[in-house]
Amino acid sequence: MTTLSSKLLKSEREQFAQLAVDAVLRLKGTGNMDYIKIIKKPGGTLGDSYLADGLVLQKTIATGCERSKVNPKVMVANT
């Protein structure tokens, strides 16, 4: 818990400890920490941090494009 002793995490220490434990437990024994990604977003507070299920896709909406789709078909290629 050394890294959680930072002054920055003083009030959110328990939340970040739980996030870290939950993230490692989701690996289900594989031990490959490369599957855990941290995405930093500007704004908000440390208390707004959360563990997301599945895939996080960051895209901006171009002018004139639809903002939502119903029952989309999505393919993710890791090449």
mmCIF file of the N, C-alpha and C atoms, coordinates in Angstrom:
data_MODEL
# 
_entry.id   MODEL 
# 
loop_
_atom_site.group_PDB 
_atom_site.id 
_atom_site.type_symbol 
_atom_site.label_atom_id 
_atom_site.label_alt_id 
_atom_site.label_comp_id 
_atom_site.label_asym_id 
_atom_site.label_entity_id 
_atom_site.label_seq_id 
_atom_site.pdbx_PDB_ins_code 
_atom_site.Cartn_x 
_atom_site.Cartn_y 
_atom_site.Cartn_z 
_atom_site.occupancy 
_atom_site.B_iso_or_equiv 
_atom_site.pdbx_formal_charge 
_atom_site.auth_seq_id 
_atom_site.auth_comp_id 
_atom_site.auth_asym_id 
_atom_site.auth_atom_id 
_atom_site.pdbx_PDB_model_num 
ATOM 1   N N  . MET A 1 1  ? 0.821   -1.190  0.000   1.00 0.00 ? 1  MET A N  1 
ATOM 2   C CA . MET A 1 1  ? 0.000   0.000   0.000   1.00 0.00 ? 1  MET A CA 1 
ATOM 3   C C  . MET A 1 1  ? 0.862   1.251   0.000   1.00 0.00 ? 1  MET A C  1 
ATOM 4   N N  . THR A 1 2  ? 2.141   1.100   -0.300  1.00 0.00 ? 2  THR A N  1 
ATOM 5   C CA . THR A 1 2  ? 3.069   2.224   -0.293  1.00 0.00 ? 2  THR A CA 1 
ATOM 6   C C  . THR A 1 2  ? 2.669   3.302   -1.287  1.00 0.00 ? 2  THR A C  1 
ATOM 7   N N  . THR A 1 3  ? 2.315   2.913   -2.501  1.00 0.00 ? 3  THR A N  1 
ATOM 8   C CA . THR A 1 3  ? 1.968   3.906   -3.513  1.00 0.00 ? 3  THR A CA 1 
ATOM 9   C C  . THR A 1 3  ? 0.664   4.609   -3.194  1.00 0.00 ? 3  THR A C  1 
ATOM 10  N N  . LEU A 1 4  ? -0.165  4.037   -2.360  1.00 0.00 ? 4  LEU A N  1 
ATOM 11  C CA . LEU A 1 4  ? -1.412  4.675   -1.979  1.00 0.00 ? 4  LEU A CA 1 
ATOM 12  C C  . LEU A 1 4  ? -1.231  5.604   -0.785  1.00 0.00 ? 4  LEU A C  1 
ATOM 13  N N  . SER A 1 5  ? 0.012   5.806   -0.346  1.00 0.00 ? 5  SER A N  1 
ATOM 14  C CA . SER A 1 5  ? 0.283   6.679   0.788   1.00 0.00 ? 5  SER A CA 1 
ATOM 15  C C  . SER A 1 5  ? 0.535   8.120   0.370   1.00 0.00 ? 5  SER A C  1 
ATOM 16  N N  . SER A 1 6  ? 0.323   8.429   -0.881  1.00 0.00 ? 6  SER A N  1 
ATOM 17  C CA . SER A 1 6  ? 0.554   9.769   -1.405  1.00 0.00 ? 6  SER A CA 1 
ATOM 18  C C  . SER A 1 6  ? -0.406  10.772  -0.773  1.00 0.00 ? 6  SER A C  1 
ATOM 19  N N  . LYS A 1 7  ? 0.053   12.021  -0.639  1.00 0.00 ? 7  LYS A N  1 
ATOM 20  C CA . LYS A 1 7  ? -0.813  13.085  -0.135  1.00 0.00 ? 7  LYS A CA 1 
ATOM 21  C C  . LYS A 1 7  ? -1.983  13.317  -1.087  1.00 0.00 ? 7  LYS A C  1 
ATOM 22  N N  . LEU A 1 8  ? -1.783  13.057  -2.381  1.00 0.00 ? 8  LEU A N  1 
ATOM 23  C CA . LEU A 1 8  ? -2.835  13.279  -3.368  1.00 0.00 ? 8  LEU A CA 1 
ATOM 24  C C  . LEU A 1 8  ? -4.031  12.352  -3.146  1.00 0.00 ? 8  LEU A C  1 
ATOM 25  N N  . LEU A 1 9  ? -3.769  11.145  -2.639  1.00 0.00 ? 9  LEU A N  1 
ATOM 26  C CA . LEU A 1 9  ? -4.836  10.169  -2.446  1.00 0.00 ? 9  LEU A CA 1 
ATOM 27  C C  . LEU A 1 9  ? -5.327  10.115  -1.006  1.00 0.00 ? 9  LEU A C  1 
ATOM 28  N N  . LYS A 1 10 ? -5.015  11.123  -0.256  1.00 0.00 ? 10 LYS A N  1 
ATOM 29  C CA . LYS A 1 10 ? -5.334  11.121  1.168   1.00 0.00 ? 10 LYS A CA 1 
ATOM 30  C C  . LYS A 1 10 ? -6.798  10.763  1.442   1.00 0.00 ? 10 LYS A C  1 
ATOM 31  N N  . SER A 1 11 ? -7.724  11.423  0.769   1.00 0.00 ? 11 SER A N  1 
ATOM 32  C CA . SER A 1 11 ? -9.136  11.180  1.073   1.00 0.00 ? 11 SER A CA 1 
ATOM 33  C C  . SER A 1 11 ? -9.739  10.060  0.227   1.00 0.00 ? 11 SER A C  1 
ATOM 34  N N  . GLU A 1 12 ? -9.088  9.682   -0.883  1.00 0.00 ? 12 GLU A N  1 
ATOM 35  C CA . GLU A 1 12 ? -9.629  8.635   -1.752  1.00 0.00 ? 12 GLU A CA 1 
ATOM 36  C C  . GLU A 1 12 ? -8.835  7.322   -1.666  1.00 0.00 ? 12 GLU A C  1 
ATOM 37  N N  . ARG A 1 13 ? -8.043  7.171   -0.635  1.00 0.00 ? 13 ARG A N  1 
ATOM 38  C CA . ARG A 1 13 ? -7.172  6.003   -0.502  1.00 0.00 ? 13 ARG A CA 1 
ATOM 39  C C  . ARG A 1 13 ? -7.945  4.691   -0.543  1.00 0.00 ? 13 ARG A C  1 
ATOM 40  N N  . GLU A 1 14 ? -9.050  4.603   0.194   1.00 0.00 ? 14 GLU A N  1 
ATOM 41  C CA . GLU A 1 14 ? -9.841  3.370   0.224   1.00 0.00 ? 14 GLU A CA 1 
ATOM 42  C C  . GLU A 1 14 ? -10.438 3.063   -1.151  1.00 0.00 ? 14 GLU A C  1 
ATOM 43  N N  . GLN A 1 15 ? -10.933 4.101   -1.835  1.00 0.00 ? 15 GLN A N  1 
ATOM 44  C CA . GLN A 1 15 ? -11.523 3.907   -3.162  1.00 0.00 ? 15 GLN A CA 1 
ATOM 45  C C  . GLN A 1 15 ? -10.477 3.377   -4.149  1.00 0.00 ? 15 GLN A C  1 
ATOM 46  N N  . PHE A 1 16 ? -9.274  3.962   -4.150  1.00 0.00 ? 16 PHE A N  1 
ATOM 47  C CA . PHE A 1 16 ? -8.245  3.527   -5.080  1.00 0.00 ? 16 PHE A CA 1 
ATOM 48  C C  . PHE A 1 16 ? -7.711  2.144   -4.729  1.00 0.00 ? 16 PHE A C  1 
ATOM 49  N N  . ALA A 1 17 ? -7.658  1.815   -3.459  1.00 0.00 ? 17 ALA A N  1 
ATOM 50  C CA . ALA A 1 17 ? -7.250  0.470   -3.060  1.00 0.00 ? 17 ALA A CA 1 
ATOM 51  C C  . ALA A 1 17 ? -8.253  -0.552  -3.584  1.00 0.00 ? 17 ALA A C  1 
ATOM 52  N N  . GLN A 1 18 ? -9.544  -0.244  -3.457  1.00 0.00 ? 18 GLN A N  1 
ATOM 53  C CA . GLN A 1 18 ? -10.587 -1.146  -3.950  1.00 0.00 ? 18 GLN A CA 1 
ATOM 54  C C  . GLN A 1 18 ? -10.540 -1.250  -5.476  1.00 0.00 ? 18 GLN A C  1 
ATOM 55  N N  . LEU A 1 19 ? -10.312 -0.129  -6.177  1.00 0.00 ? 19 LEU A N  1 
ATOM 56  C CA . LEU A 1 19 ? -10.186 -0.158  -7.637  1.00 0.00 ? 19 LEU A CA 1 
ATOM 57  C C  . LEU A 1 19 ? -9.032  -1.066  -8.069  1.00 0.00 ? 19 LEU A C  1 
ATOM 58  N N  . ALA A 1 20 ? -7.905  -0.943  -7.379  1.00 0.00 ? 20 ALA A N  1 
ATOM 59  C CA . ALA A 1 20 ? -6.738  -1.759  -7.727  1.00 0.00 ? 20 ALA A CA 1 
ATOM 60  C C  . ALA A 1 20 ? -7.011  -3.243  -7.499  1.00 0.00 ? 20 ALA A C  1 
ATOM 61  N N  . VAL A 1 21 ? -7.608  -3.581  -6.379  1.00 0.00 ? 21 VAL A N  1 
ATOM 62  C CA . VAL A 1 21 ? -7.926  -4.977  -6.077  1.00 0.00 ? 21 VAL A CA 1 
ATOM 63  C C  . VAL A 1 21 ? -8.921  -5.540  -7.086  1.00 0.00 ? 21 VAL A C  1 
ATOM 64  N N  . ASP A 1 22 ? -9.966  -4.778  -7.386  1.00 0.00 ? 22 ASP A N  1 
ATOM 65  C CA . ASP A 1 22 ? -10.976 -5.233  -8.349  1.00 0.00 ? 22 ASP A CA 1 
ATOM 66  C C  . ASP A 1 22 ? -10.375 -5.438  -9.737  1.00 0.00 ? 22 ASP A C  1 
ATOM 67  N N  . ALA A 1 23 ? -9.476  -4.544  -10.150 1.00 0.00 ? 23 ALA A N  1 
ATOM 68  C CA . ALA A 1 23 ? -8.844  -4.669  -11.464 1.00 0.00 ? 23 ALA A CA 1 
ATOM 69  C C  . ALA A 1 23 ? -8.010  -5.944  -11.548 1.00 0.00 ? 23 ALA A C  1 
ATOM 70  N N  . VAL A 1 24 ? -7.245  -6.239  -10.508 1.00 0.00 ? 24 VAL A N  1 
ATOM 71  C CA . VAL A 1 24 ? -6.412  -7.447  -10.505 1.00 0.00 ? 24 VAL A CA 1 
ATOM 72  C C  . VAL A 1 24 ? -7.284  -8.700  -10.435 1.00 0.00 ? 24 VAL A C  1 
ATOM 73  N N  . LEU A 1 25 ? -8.360  -8.668  -9.672  1.00 0.00 ? 25 LEU A N  1 
ATOM 74  C CA . LEU A 1 25 ? -9.249  -9.832  -9.582  1.00 0.00 ? 25 LEU A CA 1 
ATOM 75  C C  . LEU A 1 25 ? -9.917  -10.132 -10.914 1.00 0.00 ? 25 LEU A C  1 
ATOM 76  N N  . ARG A 1 26 ? -10.144 -9.116  -11.723 1.00 0.00 ? 26 ARG A N  1 
ATOM 77  C CA . ARG A 1 26 ? -10.757 -9.338  -13.040 1.00 0.00 ? 26 ARG A CA 1 
ATOM 78  C C  . ARG A 1 26 ? -9.831  -10.074 -13.996 1.00 0.00 ? 26 ARG A C  1 
ATOM 79  N N  . LEU A 1 27 ? -8.545  -10.134 -13.683 1.00 0.00 ? 27 LEU A N  1 
ATOM 80  C CA . LEU A 1 27 ? -7.600  -10.884 -14.522 1.00 0.00 ? 27 LEU A CA 1 
ATOM 81  C C  . LEU A 1 27 ? -7.798  -12.386 -14.370 1.00 0.00 ? 27 LEU A C  1 
ATOM 82  N N  . LYS A 1 28 ? -8.512  -12.788 -13.334 1.00 0.00 ? 28 LYS A N  1 
ATOM 83  C CA . LYS A 1 28 ? -8.841  -14.200 -13.072 1.00 0.00 ? 28 LYS A CA 1 
ATOM 84  C C  . LYS A 1 28 ? -7.612  -15.112 -13.098 1.00 0.00 ? 28 LYS A C  1 
ATOM 85  N N  . GLY A 1 29 ? -6.556  -14.655 -12.424 1.00 0.00 ? 29 GLY A N  1 
ATOM 86  C CA . GLY A 1 29 ? -5.382  -15.497 -12.258 1.00 0.00 ? 29 GLY A CA 1 
ATOM 87  C C  . GLY A 1 29 ? -4.369  -15.453 -13.378 1.00 0.00 ? 29 GLY A C  1 
ATOM 88  N N  . THR A 1 30 ? -4.609  -14.722 -14.461 1.00 0.00 ? 30 THR A N  1 
ATOM 89  C CA . THR A 1 30 ? -3.636  -14.691 -15.555 1.00 0.00 ? 30 THR A CA 1 
ATOM 90  C C  . THR A 1 30 ? -2.368  -13.973 -15.145 1.00 0.00 ? 30 THR A C  1 
ATOM 91  N N  . GLY A 1 31 ? -2.482  -12.968 -14.303 1.00 0.00 ? 31 GLY A N  1 
ATOM 92  C CA . GLY A 1 31 ? -1.307  -12.248 -13.831 1.00 0.00 ? 31 GLY A CA 1 
ATOM 93  C C  . GLY A 1 31 ? -0.708  -11.292 -14.852 1.00 0.00 ? 31 GLY A C  1 
ATOM 94  N N  . ASN A 1 32 ? -1.317  -11.140 -16.014 1.00 0.00 ? 32 ASN A N  1 
ATOM 95  C CA . ASN A 1 32 ? -0.799  -10.245 -17.042 1.00 0.00 ? 32 ASN A CA 1 
ATOM 96  C C  . ASN A 1 32 ? -1.328  -8.837  -16.787 1.00 0.00 ? 32 ASN A C  1 
ATOM 97  N N  . MET A 1 33 ? -0.504  -8.009  -16.160 1.00 0.00 ? 33 MET A N  1 
ATOM 98  C CA . MET A 1 33 ? -0.914  -6.652  -15.804 1.00 0.00 ? 33 MET A CA 1 
ATOM 99  C C  . MET A 1 33 ? -1.052  -5.743  -17.027 1.00 0.00 ? 33 MET A C  1 
ATOM 100 N N  . ASP A 1 34 ? -0.613  -6.190  -18.194 1.00 0.00 ? 34 ASP A N  1 
ATOM 101 C CA . ASP A 1 34 ? -0.758  -5.394  -19.415 1.00 0.00 ? 34 ASP A CA 1 
ATOM 102 C C  . ASP A 1 34 ? -2.225  -5.233  -19.796 1.00 0.00 ? 34 ASP A C  1 
ATOM 103 N N  . TYR A 1 35 ? -3.096  -6.073  -19.261 1.00 0.00 ? 35 TYR A N  1 
ATOM 104 C CA . TYR A 1 35 ? -4.529  -5.975  -19.556 1.00 0.00 ? 35 TYR A CA 1 
ATOM 105 C C  . TYR A 1 35 ? -5.198  -4.840  -18.785 1.00 0.00 ? 35 TYR A C  1 
ATOM 106 N N  . ILE A 1 36 ? -4.509  -4.286  -17.797 1.00 0.00 ? 36 ILE A N  1 
ATOM 107 C CA . ILE A 1 36 ? -5.052  -3.183  -17.012 1.00 0.00 ? 36 ILE A CA 1 
ATOM 108 C C  . ILE A 1 36 ? -4.501  -1.884  -17.591 1.00 0.00 ? 36 ILE A C  1 
ATOM 109 N N  . LYS A 1 37 ? -5.384  -1.027  -18.046 1.00 0.00 ? 37 LYS A N  1 
ATOM 110 C CA . LYS A 1 37 ? -4.996  0.256   -18.644 1.00 0.00 ? 37 LYS A CA 1 
ATOM 111 C C  . LYS A 1 37 ? -5.554  1.396   -17.806 1.00 0.00 ? 37 LYS A C  1 
ATOM 112 N N  . ILE A 1 38 ? -4.774  2.443   -17.673 1.00 0.00 ? 38 ILE A N  1 
ATOM 113 C CA . ILE A 1 38 ? -5.222  3.639   -16.969 1.00 0.00 ? 38 ILE A CA 1 
ATOM 114 C C  . ILE A 1 38 ? -5.399  4.733   -18.007 1.00 0.00 ? 38 ILE A C  1 
ATOM 115 N N  . ILE A 1 39 ? -6.593  5.270   -18.072 1.00 0.00 ? 39 ILE A N  1 
ATOM 116 C CA . ILE A 1 39 ? -6.893  6.333   -19.017 1.00 0.00 ? 39 ILE A CA 1 
ATOM 117 C C  . ILE A 1 39 ? -7.111  7.611   -18.214 1.00 0.00 ? 39 ILE A C  1 
ATOM 118 N N  . LYS A 1 40 ? -6.283  8.608   -18.486 1.00 0.00 ? 40 LYS A N  1 
ATOM 119 C CA . LYS A 1 40 ? -6.376  9.880   -17.771 1.00 0.00 ? 40 LYS A CA 1 
ATOM 120 C C  . LYS A 1 40 ? -7.226  10.850  -18.572 1.00 0.00 ? 40 LYS A C  1 
ATOM 121 N N  . LYS A 1 41 ? -8.203  11.437  -17.912 1.00 0.00 ? 41 LYS A N  1 
ATOM 122 C CA . LYS A 1 41 ? -9.090  12.408  -18.546 1.00 0.00 ? 41 LYS A CA 1 
ATOM 123 C C  . LYS A 1 41 ? -8.994  13.722  -17.770 1.00 0.00 ? 41 LYS A C  1 
ATOM 124 N N  . PRO A 1 42 ? -8.857  14.841  -18.464 1.00 0.00 ? 42 PRO A N  1 
ATOM 125 C CA . PRO A 1 42 ? -8.780  16.122  -17.759 1.00 0.00 ? 42 PRO A CA 1 
ATOM 126 C C  . PRO A 1 42 ? -10.125 16.494  -17.141 1.00 0.00 ? 42 PRO A C  1 
ATOM 127 N N  . GLY A 1 43 ? -10.059 17.195  -16.034 1.00 0.00 ? 43 GLY A N  1 
ATOM 128 C CA . GLY A 1 43 ? -11.271 17.633  -15.344 1.00 0.00 ? 43 GLY A CA 1 
ATOM 129 C C  . GLY A 1 43 ? -11.744 16.599  -14.338 1.00 0.00 ? 43 GLY A C  1 
ATOM 130 N N  . GLY A 1 44 ? -12.715 16.964  -13.563 1.00 0.00 ? 44 GLY A N  1 
ATOM 131 C CA . GLY A 1 44 ? -13.244 16.035  -12.560 1.00 0.00 ? 44 GLY A CA 1 
ATOM 132 C C  . GLY A 1 44 ? -12.349 15.967  -11.337 1.00 0.00 ? 44 GLY A C  1 
ATOM 133 N N  . THR A 1 45 ? -12.663 15.034  -10.466 1.00 0.00 ? 45 THR A N  1 
ATOM 134 C CA . THR A 1 45 ? -11.896 14.845  -9.243  1.00 0.00 ? 45 THR A CA 1 
ATOM 135 C C  . THR A 1 45 ? -11.407 13.404  -9.172  1.00 0.00 ? 45 THR A C  1 
ATOM 136 N N  . LEU A 1 46 ? -10.519 13.123  -8.229  1.00 0.00 ? 46 LEU A N  1 
ATOM 137 C CA . LEU A 1 46 ? -10.049 11.750  -8.044  1.00 0.00 ? 46 LEU A CA 1 
ATOM 138 C C  . LEU A 1 46 ? -11.196 10.832  -7.661  1.00 0.00 ? 46 LEU A C  1 
ATOM 139 N N  . GLY A 1 47 ? -12.175 11.353  -6.952  1.00 0.00 ? 47 GLY A N  1 
ATOM 140 C CA . GLY A 1 47 ? -13.336 10.576  -6.545  1.00 0.00 ? 47 GLY A CA 1 
ATOM 141 C C  . GLY A 1 47 ? -14.204 10.141  -7.717  1.00 0.00 ? 47 GLY A C  1 
ATOM 142 N N  . ASP A 1 48 ? -14.032 10.777  -8.878  1.00 0.00 ? 48 ASP A N  1 
ATOM 143 C CA . ASP A 1 48 ? -14.791 10.405  -10.075 1.00 0.00 ? 48 ASP A CA 1 
ATOM 144 C C  . ASP A 1 48 ? -14.206 9.171   -10.770 1.00 0.00 ? 48 ASP A C  1 
ATOM 145 N N  . SER A 1 49 ? -13.069 8.678   -10.307 1.00 0.00 ? 49 SER A N  1 
ATOM 146 C CA . SER A 1 49 ? -12.412 7.527   -10.936 1.00 0.00 ? 49 SER A CA 1 
ATOM 147 C C  . SER A 1 49 ? -13.254 6.271   -10.776 1.00 0.00 ? 49 SER A C  1 
ATOM 148 N N  . TYR A 1 50 ? -13.212 5.408   -11.794 1.00 0.00 ? 50 TYR A N  1 
ATOM 149 C CA . TYR A 1 50 ? -13.987 4.177   -11.744 1.00 0.00 ? 50 TYR A CA 1 
ATOM 150 C C  . TYR A 1 50 ? -13.322 3.103   -12.598 1.00 0.00 ? 50 TYR A C  1 
ATOM 151 N N  . LEU A 1 51 ? -13.716 1.878   -12.398 1.00 0.00 ? 51 LEU A N  1 
ATOM 152 C CA . LEU A 1 51 ? -13.238 0.741   -13.165 1.00 0.00 ? 51 LEU A CA 1 
ATOM 153 C C  . LEU A 1 51 ? -14.299 0.416   -14.200 1.00 0.00 ? 51 LEU A C  1 
ATOM 154 N N  . ALA A 1 52 ? -13.944 0.530   -15.475 1.00 0.00 ? 52 ALA A N  1 
ATOM 155 C CA . ALA A 1 52 ? -14.919 0.332   -16.548 1.00 0.00 ? 52 ALA A CA 1 
ATOM 156 C C  . ALA A 1 52 ? -14.956 -1.131  -16.971 1.00 0.00 ? 52 ALA A C  1 
ATOM 157 N N  . ASP A 1 53 ? -16.159 -1.619  -17.249 1.00 0.00 ? 53 ASP A N  1 
ATOM 158 C CA . ASP A 1 53 ? -16.331 -2.969  -17.782 1.00 0.00 ? 53 ASP A CA 1 
ATOM 159 C C  . ASP A 1 53 ? -16.117 -2.929  -19.289 1.00 0.00 ? 53 ASP A C  1 
ATOM 160 N N  . GLY A 1 54 ? -15.404 -3.898  -19.818 1.00 0.00 ? 54 GLY A N  1 
ATOM 161 C CA . GLY A 1 54 ? -15.276 -4.019  -21.267 1.00 0.00 ? 54 GLY A CA 1 
ATOM 162 C C  . GLY A 1 54 ? -14.281 -3.069  -21.876 1.00 0.00 ? 54 GLY A C  1 
ATOM 163 N N  . LEU A 1 55 ? -14.638 -2.549  -23.027 1.00 0.00 ? 55 LEU A N  1 
ATOM 164 C CA . LEU A 1 55 ? -13.753 -1.743  -23.857 1.00 0.00 ? 55 LEU A CA 1 
ATOM 165 C C  . LEU A 1 55 ? -14.128 -0.272  -23.757 1.00 0.00 ? 55 LEU A C  1 
ATOM 166 N N  . VAL A 1 56 ? -13.126 0.589   -23.637 1.00 0.00 ? 56 VAL A N  1 
ATOM 167 C CA . VAL A 1 56 ? -13.361 2.024   -23.638 1.00 0.00 ? 56 VAL A CA 1 
ATOM 168 C C  . VAL A 1 56 ? -12.888 2.543   -24.990 1.00 0.00 ? 56 VAL A C  1 
ATOM 169 N N  . LEU A 1 57 ? -13.812 3.080   -25.759 1.00 0.00 ? 57 LEU A N  1 
ATOM 170 C CA . LEU A 1 57 ? -13.511 3.590   -27.095 1.00 0.00 ? 57 LEU A CA 1 
ATOM 171 C C  . LEU A 1 57 ? -13.675 5.100   -27.065 1.00 0.00 ? 57 LEU A C  1 
ATOM 172 N N  . GLN A 1 58 ? -12.583 5.812   -27.312 1.00 0.00 ? 58 GLN A N  1 
ATOM 173 C CA . GLN A 1 58 ? -12.630 7.270   -27.288 1.00 0.00 ? 58 GLN A CA 1 
ATOM 174 C C  . GLN A 1 58 ? -12.668 7.784   -28.727 1.00 0.00 ? 58 GLN A C  1 
ATOM 175 N N  . LYS A 1 59 ? -13.755 8.378   -29.106 1.00 0.00 ? 59 LYS A N  1 
ATOM 176 C CA . LYS A 1 59 ? -13.914 8.944   -30.443 1.00 0.00 ? 59 LYS A CA 1 
ATOM 177 C C  . LYS A 1 59 ? -14.624 10.284  -30.330 1.00 0.00 ? 59 LYS A C  1 
ATOM 178 N N  . THR A 1 60 ? -14.317 11.172  -31.256 1.00 0.00 ? 60 THR A N  1 
ATOM 179 C CA . THR A 1 60 ? -15.045 12.426  -31.318 1.00 0.00 ? 60 THR A CA 1 
ATOM 180 C C  . THR A 1 60 ? -16.069 12.327  -32.441 1.00 0.00 ? 60 THR A C  1 
ATOM 181 N N  . ILE A 1 61 ? -17.167 13.001  -32.274 1.00 0.00 ? 61 ILE A N  1 
ATOM 182 C CA . ILE A 1 61 ? -18.240 12.976  -33.265 1.00 0.00 ? 61 ILE A CA 1 
ATOM 183 C C  . ILE A 1 61 ? -17.972 14.073  -34.290 1.00 0.00 ? 61 ILE A C  1 
ATOM 184 N N  . ALA A 1 62 ? -17.897 13.702  -35.557 1.00 0.00 ? 62 ALA A N  1 
ATOM 185 C CA . ALA A 1 62 ? -17.685 14.681  -36.619 1.00 0.00 ? 62 ALA A CA 1 
ATOM 186 C C  . ALA A 1 62 ? -18.979 15.462  -36.864 1.00 0.00 ? 62 ALA A C  1 
ATOM 187 N N  . THR A 1 63 ? -18.838 16.637  -37.415 1.00 0.00 ? 63 THR A N  1 
ATOM 188 C CA . THR A 1 63 ? -19.999 17.475  -37.718 1.00 0.00 ? 63 THR A CA 1 
ATOM 189 C C  . THR A 1 63 ? -20.914 16.769  -38.712 1.00 0.00 ? 63 THR A C  1 
ATOM 190 N N  . GLY A 1 64 ? -22.194 16.725  -38.401 1.00 0.00 ? 64 GLY A N  1 
ATOM 191 C CA . GLY A 1 64 ? -23.171 16.130  -39.297 1.00 0.00 ? 64 GLY A CA 1 
ATOM 192 C C  . GLY A 1 64 ? -23.370 14.633  -39.114 1.00 0.00 ? 64 GLY A C  1 
ATOM 193 N N  . CYS A 1 65 ? -22.620 14.010  -38.230 1.00 0.00 ? 65 CYS A N  1 
ATOM 194 C CA . CYS A 1 65 ? -22.757 12.567  -38.005 1.00 0.00 ? 65 CYS A CA 1 
ATOM 195 C C  . CYS A 1 65 ? -23.809 12.299  -36.922 1.00 0.00 ? 65 CYS A C  1 
ATOM 196 N N  . GLU A 1 66 ? -24.376 11.106  -36.977 1.00 0.00 ? 66 GLU A N  1 
ATOM 197 C CA . GLU A 1 66 ? -25.331 10.698  -35.952 1.00 0.00 ? 66 GLU A CA 1 
ATOM 198 C C  . GLU A 1 66 ? -24.615 10.573  -34.611 1.00 0.00 ? 66 GLU A C  1 
ATOM 199 N N  . ARG A 1 67 ? -25.298 10.951  -33.548 1.00 0.00 ? 67 ARG A N  1 
ATOM 200 C CA . ARG A 1 67 ? -24.697 10.883  -32.218 1.00 0.00 ? 67 ARG A CA 1 
ATOM 201 C C  . ARG A 1 67 ? -24.971 9.558   -31.523 1.00 0.00 ? 67 ARG A C  1 
ATOM 202 N N  . SER A 1 68 ? -25.912 8.788   -32.025 1.00 0.00 ? 68 SER A N  1 
ATOM 203 C CA . SER A 1 68 ? -26.197 7.486   -31.414 1.00 0.00 ? 68 SER A CA 1 
ATOM 204 C C  . SER A 1 68 ? -26.683 6.512   -32.476 1.00 0.00 ? 68 SER A C  1 
ATOM 205 N N  . LYS A 1 69 ? -26.507 5.223   -32.176 1.00 0.00 ? 69 LYS A N  1 
ATOM 206 C CA . LYS A 1 69 ? -26.955 4.141   -33.048 1.00 0.00 ? 69 LYS A CA 1 
ATOM 207 C C  . LYS A 1 69 ? -27.696 3.129   -32.201 1.00 0.00 ? 69 LYS A C  1 
ATOM 208 N N  . VAL A 1 70 ? -28.725 2.539   -32.771 1.00 0.00 ? 70 VAL A N  1 
ATOM 209 C CA . VAL A 1 70 ? -29.470 1.490   -32.085 1.00 0.00 ? 70 VAL A CA 1 
ATOM 210 C C  . VAL A 1 70 ? -28.999 0.150   -32.641 1.00 0.00 ? 70 VAL A C  1 
ATOM 211 N N  . ASN A 1 71 ? -28.628 -0.768  -31.745 1.00 0.00 ? 71 ASN A N  1 
ATOM 212 C CA . ASN A 1 71 ? -28.128 -2.104  -32.101 1.00 0.00 ? 71 ASN A CA 1 
ATOM 213 C C  . ASN A 1 71 ? -26.997 -2.064  -33.136 1.00 0.00 ? 71 ASN A C  1 
ATOM 214 N N  . PRO A 1 72 ? -25.908 -1.348  -32.840 1.00 0.00 ? 72 PRO A N  1 
ATOM 215 C CA . PRO A 1 72 ? -24.804 -1.280  -33.802 1.00 0.00 ? 72 PRO A CA 1 
ATOM 216 C C  . PRO A 1 72 ? -24.025 -2.593  -33.838 1.00 0.00 ? 72 PRO A C  1 
ATOM 217 N N  . LYS A 1 73 ? -23.385 -2.853  -34.957 1.00 0.00 ? 73 LYS A N  1 
ATOM 218 C CA . LYS A 1 73 ? -22.475 -3.986  -35.092 1.00 0.00 ? 73 LYS A CA 1 
ATOM 219 C C  . LYS A 1 73 ? -21.075 -3.405  -35.024 1.00 0.00 ? 73 LYS A C  1 
ATOM 220 N N  . VAL A 1 74 ? -20.294 -3.877  -34.058 1.00 0.00 ? 74 VAL A N  1 
ATOM 221 C CA . VAL A 1 74 ? -18.960 -3.320  -33.810 1.00 0.00 ? 74 VAL A CA 1 
ATOM 222 C C  . VAL A 1 74 ? -17.928 -4.430  -33.941 1.00 0.00 ? 74 VAL A C  1 
ATOM 223 N N  . MET A 1 75 ? -16.883 -4.157  -34.699 1.00 0.00 ? 75 MET A N  1 
ATOM 224 C CA . MET A 1 75 ? -15.774 -5.096  -34.801 1.00 0.00 ? 75 MET A CA 1 
ATOM 225 C C  . MET A 1 75 ? -14.531 -4.424  -34.243 1.00 0.00 ? 75 MET A C  1 
ATOM 226 N N  . VAL A 1 76 ? -13.829 -5.099  -33.366 1.00 0.00 ? 76 VAL A N  1 
ATOM 227 C CA . VAL A 1 76 ? -12.588 -4.574  -32.815 1.00 0.00 ? 76 VAL A CA 1 
ATOM 228 C C  . VAL A 1 76 ? -11.465 -5.456  -33.316 1.00 0.00 ? 76 VAL A C  1 
ATOM 229 N N  . ALA A 1 77 ? -10.505 -4.841  -34.025 1.00 0.00 ? 77 ALA A N  1 
ATOM 230 C CA . ALA A 1 77 ? -9.373  -5.576  -34.559 1.00 0.00 ? 77 ALA A CA 1 
ATOM 231 C C  . ALA A 1 77 ? -8.109  -5.115  -33.859 1.00 0.00 ? 77 ALA A C  1 
ATOM 232 N N  . ASN A 1 78 ? -7.400  -6.012  -33.276 1.00 0.00 ? 78 ASN A N  1 
ATOM 233 C CA . ASN A 1 78 ? -6.145  -5.700  -32.602 1.00 0.00 ? 78 ASN A CA 1 
ATOM 234 C C  . ASN A 1 78 ? -5.011  -6.132  -33.518 1.00 0.00 ? 78 ASN A C  1 
ATOM 235 N N  . THR A 1 79 ? -4.564  -5.212  -34.351 1.00 0.00 ? 79 THR A N  1 
ATOM 236 C CA . THR A 1 79 ? -3.526  -5.563  -35.329 1.00 0.00 ? 79 THR A CA 1 
ATOM 237 C C  . THR A 1 79 ? -2.262  -4.793  -35.091 1.00 0.00 ? 79 THR A C  1 
# 
